[in-house]
Amino acid sequence: MFGFVPHNIELYKLALIHKSASLVLEDGRSINNERLEYLGDAVIEAVTSDYIFIEYPDRDEGFMTQLRSKIVSRQSLNALAERLGLDQQVIATHGAGISQKHIYGDAFEAMMGAIYLDQGYDFVNRLLINRIYARLLDLEALTRSETDFKSRLIEWCQKNHYQVLFRTGPEKDASAPNHPVFYCTVLVDGMEVGHGIGDSKKEAEQHAAFSVSQYMTDEQCASLLDRMDRLTRRSADR
């Protein structure tokens, strides 16, 4: 799959065990890929930062930060895992793929953590950049895509002198206690303008911000808020 022979195959086996299929040791500890996922997340971010810095020598920090966010997003890592065939190797209980949408992206992170421990940073750097990113990533498409809807909404509100608030918390009606779902409401100047749900607070807030972008254009939003401002002033005058 990755074009090399591992030194310690046990690391790679562990990287494929989702928490839903954890192995329980005699002392009660659960073994799964979460620790490797944590390590791989840091490794991928470091390598990706290096990659973007070299590929775009004339771009500013804001551009590089946004592009890195797109590359390391759960959606992007899920897609990479599936293109590599990693989704066919993950060990999970039935139903885990439905309740945990990012299972393959998590396994990809865990696998990069395993490769880092097994082969070292320089090796995983070359593997990610030359074998995976070069073949499977479309940088031009990523630079044109819009994924950080929360930042876009915040910037728009700052530009137009509005206050924006993301009110986020656990979904009360979530049916799976082991897989919490978060619900977010976006308020602009105290008015509810969007809603979203997700497996994490960050995802719920992005979905809520996206719902605002789908609901109305910038001009429509500005017009609506201006009307609300006028109504509020009239009520205060009365």
N, C-alpha and C positions, 0 to 999 in steps of 0.2 A: 504493500500500500504506500509506503513512504520511501521505498528504494534502498533500504539498508537492513542489516542484521543486528538485532538488539544484543546488548551484553547481558542485561538482566531482564529476562522475559516476564518475571513476576510483576514488575512495575507496570507493564503494558496491560497485563491481565487485570490488575487493580484499577487502571484508568478506565476500564470498560464496565465496571460494576456500579450501576446507579444505586442511589441510596434506598430505593424501593426494593432492591434485591440484596441488601447488605448481608454480609457474612457475620455471624455472631460468634465471638471467641468464647472460650471457657470462662474467662474472667468477666464476661458480660459486655465487652467492648464490641461496637459495630464497625466493620471494615467496609469501606466503599470508596468512591473516587473523589469525595468532597475535598480532602486535603490536597490532592494532586490538582484538582480544579482551581483551588485558591492559588497555588503556586503557578500553574500554567497561565492564569489570568494576568499575573504580574509579568511573566516572561513575554507573553504575546504583546502586551502594551509596550514593553521596552523595545522589542524588536520592531514593532510597527512604527514607533516614534523614530527609530533609526532609519527605517526604510523611507518614510515620508521626508525626513530631513535631507536625505541624499537625492531623492527623486525630484524634489521641488526646492532647489537652492534659492529661489528668488521670492518665495511666498512667505507671508507673515505668520505670526504665531496663531492668530485666529483661524486662518485657513487650515493650518496643519492640525490644530486641535480638533476642528470639526471633522476633517477627513479621517483622522485616527478614530474618532468616536463612531463614524460610520463603519469602518473596517472591523472594529472589535465589538460591534453591536451584536446582540443575541441573534438577530435575524441574519446577519452576515455570517456569523460563525456556524449557525445551523445549516446554511446553504453550503458552506465549505465542507462541513462534515458529510453532508449527503453526497456531494460531488466526489468526495474521496471514497465513499462507500462505508464510512464509519458507522452510519446509522444501522447497517446490517450486522454490526458486531456488538452493539451495546447490550448488556445484560440488565433487564428490568422486568418487574412484575407486570402482568397484564393490566392495562388501563393507565400505566404510568405516563405513556406518551400523550394521553389526552389531558390529564391533570397537570402535567409538567411539560409545557410546550417546548422548553429549551433543553430537553434532555440530550440532544445530539450536539448542540453547541457546548454544553457543559462537558460532554465527553471529549470533545475536541480540545478544550482547555486542559482537561486532565491529561490527555495524551501528550500535549506540549510540555506539561509539567514532568511527565515520565521521561520524555526524550531529553529534557534539560538535565534531570538527575542521572540519566544513563549515559548521555553523550557529551554533555557540557553546553555552555551558552553559545560558543562560536558555531557549534554544529547546528543547534536549533535555529540560530539566526540565519544561516545559509539555507537550511531546509525550508523555513517559512518564506523567505524572500525569493529564492531561486526556483524552488520546486512547487510551492503552493501558491503564493501570491502571483508570481509571474505567469503561471498557467491558468489559474482559476479566478483571479480578480480582474474586473474591468474598472480600472481607476477612473477613466473618463466618465463612465456612467455614474460612478459613485460621486464624483465631484459635481455632477449636474443634479443629482438627486437631493431631495429635501427630506431629512429624517428628524432633525432636531426642532420639532415644532414648538416645544416649550421655550427654547431660547428665542426663536423667531417672534413668538407672541410677547415675551418679556421686552424685547427690543422695540417692538411696535408700540407697546404701552408706554415705555419710557419716552419714545420719540413724540408721542401725542399727549404726554403728561397725564396718564391714567395710572391708577394703582391696580396691580394684578395680584391675586391671591389664589394659590392652589391648596384647597382644603382636602386632605387625603387621609384615609384611614382604612382599617380592615372592613371588608364587606360583611355585614351582619348576617346575611342569608347564605354565606358560603357553605356548601354542603360537605366539603372535604377539609376537616380540621388540620390534616397534615400538609395541606397545600393551600396556604392562605391566599385569599384574593383581595386586592385593594381597590377601593372606589375613590375617584377624585372628582371634585366639582371645581370648576374655574370661575372665579368671580372677578369682574372688572368694574372698579368703582362700586363694589358692593352688589353688582347685578350678576346673576348666574348666566353664563354664556356658553358653557360647555361641560360635558361629563365624559368620564372614561373609566374603564376597569383594566386591571392587569395583575400579573403574578407578583409584581413588586411595586413599591410606591413610584419609582422612576417610570416604569412602564405605564402605570395608570395615568400619571401626569402627562406623559407624551400623548397618550390616546385622547385625553381630555383636550389638550391643546390642539391636536389634529382635528377633533370634532368642531372646534371653533373655526379652523381654517376651511373646513368643508361647508360649514353652515352659511358663511358670508364672506364676501371679499373685504379687503381693507377699507375700501370706500364705503361699502354698506355698513361696516362695523362703526366707522367714524361717524357716519350720518346717524345711526341709531343712538350712539352714545351722546351725540350732540343734542338729539331730541330729548333723551333722558335728563341731560343736564338742564335743559330749559324747563322741563316739567318739574324737576326738583326745585329749581329757583322759584317757579310760580307758586308751588305749594308752600315754600318758606315765606314768600311775601304775603300769602293769605293768612 
